[in-house]
Amino acid sequence: MVKVCRALSCKKRFAIVQLLLVQESCVGAIAEKLGASQSSVSQHLRVLRDSGLVTDHRYGYHIHYTANCEILEQMMDGFSEMLSNTDNGAECPRKGKLCAEDAIVEIAGTN
């Protein structure tokens, strides 16, 4: 999940995935739609492919890219599981007490 989140943290890569969810495309078409260079899009696609978010298929001289919906569904399931394990009413057991890091900051600030 971390690798996928990291890949989607870039606005351009997020936009590429959104485009590929609608239609499979080649680098040139993606670059044209985003107003970006083909080399920039290629680099973003490499990151997306390495994370598993995008798959590619060769058609003659062209490579077409498709969003991997299975990975996105796994992400949704993972986030749903995280949310189902939360207890919104729970408070920090150290609430109102001085945490070790806070104490170091306070001590350093008084010198």
One Martini backbone bead per residue (centre of mass of N, CA, C, O) as a GRO file, in nm:
protein
  111
    1MET     BB    1   0.055   0.064  -0.019
    2VAL     BB    2   0.290   0.263  -0.004
    3LYS     BB    3   0.377   0.256  -0.303
    4VAL     BB    4   0.106   0.358  -0.411
    5CYS     BB    5   0.085   0.622  -0.254
    6ARG     BB    6   0.347   0.740  -0.361
    7ALA     BB    7   0.261   0.739  -0.661
    8LEU     BB    8  -0.009   0.923  -0.598
    9SER     BB    9   0.129   1.195  -0.477
   10CYS     BB   10   0.131   1.281  -0.767
   11LYS     BB   11  -0.056   1.469  -0.974
   12LYS     BB   12   0.021   1.345  -1.249
   13ARG     BB   13  -0.020   1.047  -1.174
   14PHE     BB   14  -0.311   1.075  -1.092
   15ALA     BB   15  -0.407   1.175  -1.373
   16ILE     BB   16  -0.320   0.927  -1.530
   17VAL     BB   17  -0.502   0.724  -1.388
   18GLN     BB   18  -0.766   0.864  -1.459
   19LEU     BB   19  -0.735   0.831  -1.764
   20LEU     BB   20  -0.694   0.509  -1.759
   21LEU     BB   21  -0.983   0.448  -1.649
   22VAL     BB   22  -1.123   0.536  -1.923
   23GLN     BB   23  -0.850   0.491  -2.112
   24GLU     BB   24  -0.644   0.357  -2.312
   25SER     BB   25  -0.292   0.462  -2.361
   26CYS     BB   26  -0.046   0.649  -2.486
   27VAL     BB   27   0.198   0.867  -2.432
   28GLY     BB   28   0.108   1.084  -2.636
   29ALA     BB   29  -0.188   1.112  -2.538
   30ILE     BB   30  -0.125   1.186  -2.247
   31ALA     BB   31   0.051   1.433  -2.300
   32GLU     BB   32  -0.166   1.595  -2.449
   33LYS     BB   33  -0.382   1.600  -2.218
   34LEU     BB   34  -0.159   1.729  -1.999
   35GLY     BB   35   0.069   1.909  -2.119
   36ALA     BB   36   0.319   1.715  -2.165
   37SER     BB   37   0.588   1.542  -2.189
   38GLN     BB   38   0.686   1.233  -2.289
   39SER     BB   39   0.918   1.194  -2.086
   40SER     BB   40   0.756   1.258  -1.833
   41VAL     BB   41   0.539   1.042  -1.868
   42SER     BB   42   0.730   0.799  -1.876
   43GLN     BB   43   0.833   0.834  -1.586
   44HIS     BB   44   0.558   0.808  -1.449
   45LEU     BB   45   0.489   0.526  -1.566
   46ARG     BB   46   0.716   0.375  -1.427
   47VAL     BB   47   0.616   0.419  -1.140
   48LEU     BB   48   0.332   0.296  -1.184
   49ARG     BB   49   0.434   0.017  -1.276
   50ASP     BB   50   0.607  -0.050  -1.020
   51SER     BB   51   0.337  -0.033  -0.832
   52GLY     BB   52   0.086  -0.163  -1.024
   53LEU     BB   53  -0.119   0.061  -1.150
   54VAL     BB   54   0.020  -0.021  -1.429
   55THR     BB   55  -0.022  -0.144  -1.755
   56ASP     BB   56   0.122  -0.307  -2.048
   57HIS     BB   57   0.086  -0.294  -2.418
   58ARG     BB   58   0.170  -0.417  -2.727
   59TYR     BB   59   0.127  -0.224  -3.047
   60GLY     BB   60   0.366  -0.270  -3.214
   61TYR     BB   61   0.526   0.036  -3.160
   62HIS     BB   62   0.321   0.055  -2.930
   63ILE     BB   63   0.236   0.156  -2.597
   64HIS     BB   64  -0.016   0.058  -2.379
   65TYR     BB   65  -0.210   0.189  -2.110
   66THR     BB   66  -0.337   0.061  -1.789
   67ALA     BB   67  -0.536   0.043  -1.533
   68ASN     BB   68  -0.524  -0.122  -1.213
   69CYS     BB   69  -0.806  -0.209  -1.052
   70GLU     BB   70  -0.714  -0.420  -0.846
   71ILE     BB   71  -0.532  -0.235  -0.679
   72LEU     BB   72  -0.749  -0.025  -0.606
   73GLU     BB   73  -0.930  -0.228  -0.455
   74GLN     BB   74  -0.718  -0.304  -0.241
   75MET     BB   75  -0.697  -0.022  -0.126
   76MET     BB   76  -0.989   0.008  -0.038
   77ASP     BB   77  -0.983  -0.235   0.152
   78GLY     BB   78  -0.753  -0.129   0.333
   79PHE     BB   79  -0.899   0.131   0.425
   80SER     BB   80  -1.149  -0.006   0.541
   81GLU     BB   81  -0.996  -0.168   0.754
   82MET     BB   82  -0.876   0.070   0.903
   83LEU     BB   83  -1.153   0.201   0.978
   84SER     BB   84  -1.270  -0.054   1.135
   85ASN     BB   85  -1.020  -0.025   1.364
   86THR     BB   86  -1.145   0.215   1.490
   87ASP     BB   87  -1.157   0.443   1.791
   88ASN     BB   88  -1.294   0.749   1.833
   89GLY     BB   89  -1.298   0.745   2.168
   90ALA     BB   90  -1.003   0.723   2.194
   91GLU     BB   91  -0.735   0.797   2.403
   92CYS     BB   92  -0.454   0.892   2.509
   93PRO     BB   93  -0.275   0.758   2.777
   94ARG     BB   94  -0.092   1.049   2.793
   95LYS     BB   95  -0.294   1.246   2.856
   96GLY     BB   96  -0.151   1.525   3.030
   97LYS     BB   97   0.127   1.426   2.976
   98LEU     BB   98   0.466   1.407   2.946
   99CYS     BB   99   0.651   1.364   2.688
  100ALA     BB  100   0.966   1.294   2.605
  101GLU     BB  101   0.993   1.493   2.366
  102ASP     BB  102   0.874   1.738   2.513
  103ALA     BB  103   1.087   1.750   2.738
  104ILE     BB  104   1.330   1.809   2.558
  105VAL     BB  105   1.226   2.073   2.440
  106GLU     BB  106   1.190   2.223   2.711
  107ILE     BB  107   1.482   2.199   2.810
  108ALA     BB  108   1.617   2.333   2.561
  109GLY     BB  109   1.452   2.611   2.593
  110THR     BB  110   1.581   2.694   2.890
  111ASN     BB  111   1.900   2.728   2.799
   0.00000   0.00000   0.00000
